[in-house]
């Protein structure tokens, strides 16, 4: 654990949490770039998915701060609503996915069909969002895993104090619910446990997609992570307030994720398959790229 700044650049303090978060986002987009290339997405399809994805990621980070600020206000309204730098994953996921879907559908179904003269806004993609959806959750999970590693270094999102062998001093700050300073206290390292779970989940989804052509990773991700998060919340002690009844905010959204994950399987079967263009079955773009220089000679 290292909650203190590692170093500073131009007066800006750099934390291990921020580095892990940045590494996770970069790793996510590197994986997506490779996966789109490997599955024969043309350059336009890859670029537009990635550009919209970068914008959605930025908006998701903002919404992660907004959600946490709302939770803080619900927990203690006396201090008023203040936007701070603390973040919650569900806020980022909802904001990022929601903004991506809005922008993507506006472009594909509203802007591209009506704009004929501006080349960059025309749609000549050989892949649809339906083709990318089995890949995207793998990237999200990779980024999330690095984010949880950052939580371990930052001493947030920690588990209950324990005297068992599994306990680690990975909590930081004063815990109002327990009435004690958590620095140096051995707790259940739920951050590392979730980090490992997410890396395993990303590997399982990659195996299912690339080897067995499983196209419902988004549904699998939502169900698997929702169940995991609902259970792991019982081992966390960084109280964030009750949200609906005795459920924590994360448990509420975990239930929503599981329901949406189940619904996704039906959505894929009855709707999304109609929009798939299957770029992997089209003539290889990699082969053409190799032939073009020879033809010019």
Secondary structure by P-SEA (a helix, b strand, c coil): cccccccccccccccaaaaaaaaaaaaaaaaaaaaaaaacccaaaaaaaaaaaaaaaaaaaaaaaaaaaaaaaaacccccccccccccaaaaaaaaaaaaaaaaaaaacccccccccccccccccccccccccccaaaaaaaaaaaaaaaaaaaccccccccccccccccccccccccccccccccccaaaaaaaaaaaaaaaaaaaaaccccccaaaaaaaaaaaaaaaaaccccccccccccccccaaaaaaaaaaaaaaaaaaaaacccccccccccccccaaaaaaaaaaaac
